[in-house]
Amino acid sequence: MHIKKIGQGKDLVLIHGWGMHSGIWEPIIEKFSNQYMLHLVDIPGMGKSHIIDPYNLNHLVEVISQKLPSSFDILGWSLGSLIALKMSLIYPKKIHRMVLVGGTPCFINQTDWSFGVDLRDFNDFANKLFKDYKSTMMNFYTLQLMHSKHSKLLIKNLKEMNEEVDPPKVKSLQLGLDILLNNDLRDDINKINHRTLLIVGDMDRLTPKSASMWLESHLKQAQLKVIQGASHIPFLSHPDDFFDHLDQFLLAA
C-alpha cells in the first residue's frame, strides 16, 4: 500500500479516481502542502500500490484506513469519493470533514436512479478496454476534460502524468470497474454526519451535477459548489475556482 506524505500541518487525505494515481494531485500539492500534511493515496492496483485480494469496496477502505492517522480531513474524487463515503460509514470517528469532487453514491443508472452512467455504455467501455487499452484510456481522458478551456493541452498533460508510473494492469482496472458497477450507497447516506463540501463541474458526464445535488439534499451537513464550464476534473481545468471553494471550506472553523 503506497501512501506518499508531503507537507506540514493538519492531515488531509487525498484519494484519486479510477485508472489514475496520486500524481493527479500535483496542483493541490503545490497549493496546500504548506498548510496540510497531505497523504497521497494510490488506490490498490493503481499507481505504486499492489493489488489486494479480495478486491471490494469494504476491503479497499479497510486496507487504506490502516495506513492513515487517527483523525483527518479527506478529499475523494470520482471513485475516490465512493471510497471516502464508505470510509465515513465504517470509520466515522476518523474523519473530521469530507470534500467530494464529482461525488456520487451510485455510478450506474438504476430503475430509480438516473444520475449516473447508462449500464450499456459502461459495459461497452469495459469491453473496449480489453480490446484496445491505449485508445480506450485516451478516450477516457478526453471524456473527463471535454468542454474545458485548453482541453487538448490538459488531456496531453493528463496522459503524460498517468504514464509517469507503470500503468495499471487491465485486471486492476476491471476490478475497479466492478466496484463502480456493484456499489450503491444511497440507503446509507443519511447515516453520515460529517461536514461535507461537494464540488462538481456543470458539464460533468461521468458523475453529473444531479448526483451532487442529490447528495447535498440527503447529507446532513453538506454544501454544493458547481463550477461552470468544468467537466470531471475541475481541479485541473478550473483550478482558481476549485481552490477558492476548497480554501473557504478547509479554513473554516
C-alpha positions in Angstrom: 0.0 0.0 0.0 1.7 3.2 -1.2 0.8 6.5 0.5 3.1 9.4 0.0 3.2 12.1 2.7 4.1 15.7 1.8 3.8 18.9 3.8 3.1 20.0 7.3 0.0 20.8 9.4 -3.3 19.1 9.7 -3.8 15.8 8.0 -5.6 15.8 4.6 -6.1 12.5 2.8 -6.4 12.6 -1.0 -7.9 9.7 -2.9 -7.9 9.7 -6.7 -10.3 8.2 -9.2 -10.4 5.1 -11.4 -7.4 4.4 -13.7 -5.3 7.2 -12.2 -2.8 7.6 -9.4 -1.9 10.1 -6.7 0.2 12.2 -9.1 -3.0 13.8 -10.3 -3.0 15.9 -7.2 0.1 17.9 -8.2 -1.9 21.3 -8.3 -3.1 20.6 -4.8 0.3 19.6 -3.5 1.7 23.0 -4.7 -1.2 24.9 -3.1 -1.8 23.1 0.2 1.4 21.4 1.3 2.4 24.5 3.4 -0.8 24.2 5.3 -1.6 20.5 5.4 0.2 17.2 5.8 -1.0 15.6 2.6 -1.5 11.8 2.5 -1.5 10.9 -1.2 -3.1 7.5 -1.6 -2.5 5.2 -4.5 -5.6 3.0 -4.6 -4.6 -0.7 -4.5 -3.9 -1.9 -8.0 -3.1 1.6 -9.3 0.0 3.8 -9.1 2.6 2.2 -6.8 0.1 0.2 -4.7 -0.2 -3.6 -5.3 -3.5 -5.2 -6.0 -5.3 -6.7 -3.0 -7.5 -9.8 -2.5 -10.4 -9.7 -2.1 -10.9 -6.6 -4.2 -14.1 -5.0 -2.9 -15.1 -1.6 -1.5 -15.1 -2.7 2.1 -11.6 -4.3 1.9 -10.2 -1.2 0.0 -11.5 1.0 2.8 -10.1 -1.3 5.5 -6.6 -1.5 3.9 -6.3 2.2 3.2 -7.6 3.2 6.6 -5.0 1.1 8.4 -2.3 3.3 6.9 -3.9 6.6 7.8 -3.7 8.7 11.0 -6.3 8.6 13.7 -8.1 11.7 12.6 -8.1 13.6 9.2 -9.9 15.6 6.6 -10.5 13.6 3.4 -10.8 14.6 -0.3 -12.1 12.0 -2.7 -12.5 12.4 -6.4 -14.8 10.2 -8.5 -14.1 6.6 -7.4 -12.2 8.2 -4.5 -15.5 9.9 -3.5 -17.1 6.5 -3.2 -14.2 5.3 -1.1 -14.5 8.4 1.1 -18.2 7.9 1.6 -17.7 4.3 2.6 -14.9 5.2 4.9 -17.1 7.7 6.6 -19.6 5.0 7.3 -17.2 2.4 8.5 -14.8 4.7 10.4 -16.9 7.8 11.3 -14.6 8.9 14.2 -11.5 9.0 12.0 -12.9 11.6 9.6 -13.3 15.3 10.5 -14.6 16.8 7.2 -15.1 15.5 3.7 -14.7 17.0 0.3 -16.2 15.1 -2.6 -15.3 16.1 -6.1 -17.5 14.5 -8.8 -19.1 12.6 -5.9 -21.9 10.1 -6.2 -23.4 7.3 -4.1 -24.2 5.3 -7.2 -22.3 5.4 -10.5 -24.6 3.2 -12.6 -28.2 4.2 -13.6 -30.9 2.1 -11.9 -34.7 2.0 -12.3 -35.0 4.6 -9.6 -31.7 6.5 -10.3 -30.9 8.4 -13.5 -28.0 10.5 -12.2 -25.2 8.1 -13.3 -23.9 6.2 -16.4 -26.1 4.0 -18.5 -25.3 0.3 -18.0 -24.9 -0.3 -21.7 -22.4 2.5 -22.1 -20.5 1.2 -19.0 -20.3 -2.3 -20.4 -19.3 -1.1 -23.8 -16.4 0.9 -22.2 -15.3 -2.2 -20.2 -15.3 -4.4 -23.4 -13.3 -1.8 -25.3 -10.7 -1.7 -22.5 -9.8 -5.3 -23.1 -9.6 -4.9 -26.9 -7.7 -1.6 -27.2 -6.3 -0.4 -23.8 -4.4 2.7 -25.0 -7.1 4.0 -27.3 -9.8 3.4 -24.6 -7.8 5.2 -21.9 -7.2 8.1 -24.3 -10.9 8.4 -24.9 -11.4 8.3 -21.1 -9.0 11.2 -20.6 -10.9 13.2 -23.2 -14.3 12.5 -21.7 -13.1 13.8 -18.3 -11.8 17.1 -19.7 -14.0 17.8 -22.7 -15.5 21.3 -23.0 -12.7 22.6 -20.8 -10.6 25.6 -21.8 -7.3 24.4 -23.3 -8.7 20.9 -23.2 -6.1 19.5 -25.7 -3.2 20.6 -23.6 -4.9 19.3 -20.4 -5.6 15.9 -22.0 -2.0 15.7 -23.1 -0.7 16.6 -19.7 -3.1 14.1 -18.0 -1.9 11.3 -20.3 1.8 12.1 -19.6 1.2 12.3 -15.9 -0.5 8.9 -15.8 2.4 7.4 -17.8 5.0 8.6 -15.2 4.4 5.4 -13.3 3.7 1.9 -14.6 0.1 2.0 -15.9 -2.4 -0.2 -14.0 -2.9 -3.7 -15.4 -6.2 -4.4 -17.2 -7.1 -6.7 -14.3 -6.8 -3.9 -11.8 -8.9 -1.6 -14.0 -11.6 -4.3 -14.4 -11.7 -4.8 -10.6 -12.1 -1.1 -10.2 -14.9 -1.0 -12.7 -16.6 -3.8 -10.7 -16.6 -1.6 -7.6 -18.3 1.2 -9.6 -20.8 -1.3 -11.0 -21.7 -3.1 -7.8 -21.9 -0.4 -5.1 -24.9 1.7 -4.3 -24.6 3.7 -1.0 -27.9 5.7 -1.3 -29.6 3.9 1.6 -26.8 4.7 4.0 -26.1 8.4 3.1 -28.4 9.7 5.9 -26.1 8.0 8.5 -23.3 10.3 7.6 -22.8 13.3 9.9 -19.6 14.9 8.7 -19.4 18.4 7.3 -19.1 17.9 3.6 -18.2 20.1 0.6 -19.4 18.9 -2.8 -17.6 20.2 -5.9 -18.8 19.3 -9.4 -18.5 20.7 -12.9 -21.7 21.6 -14.6 -20.5 19.7 -17.7 -19.6 16.5 -16.0 -21.0 13.5 -17.9 -19.5 10.8 -15.7 -20.8 11.9 -12.3 -23.4 14.5 -13.3 -24.3 17.6 -11.3 -27.6 16.0 -10.4 -25.8 13.3 -8.3 -24.1 16.0 -6.2 -27.4 17.8 -5.9 -28.9 14.6 -4.6 -26.1 14.2 -2.1 -26.5 17.8 -0.9 -30.2 17.1 -0.2 -29.5 13.8 1.7 -26.3 14.5 3.6 -27.0 16.3 6.9 -24.2 18.9 6.7 -23.4 19.4 3.0 -22.8 22.4 0.8 -22.6 22.2 -3.0 -20.4 24.3 -5.3 -20.9 24.0 -9.0 -18.1 25.1 -11.3 -19.4 26.5 -14.6 -17.8 25.1 -17.7 -15.9 22.3 -15.9 -16.2 18.6 -16.6 -15.0 15.7 -14.5 -11.6 17.1 -13.3 -12.3 20.7 -12.1 -9.1 20.9 -10.1 -7.1 20.7 -13.4 -9.4 22.6 -15.7 -10.6 25.3 -13.4 -8.0 25.5 -10.6 -8.8 29.0 -9.4 -12.5 28.4 -8.8 -11.7 25.0 -7.3 -9.1 26.3 -4.9 -11.4 29.2 -3.8 -14.1 26.7 -2.8 -11.6 24.4 -1.1 -9.9 27.2 0.8 -13.1 28.6 2.2 -14.2 25.2 3.4 -10.9 24.0 4.9 -10.0 27.2 6.5 -13.4 27.5 8.2 -13.5 26.8 11.9 
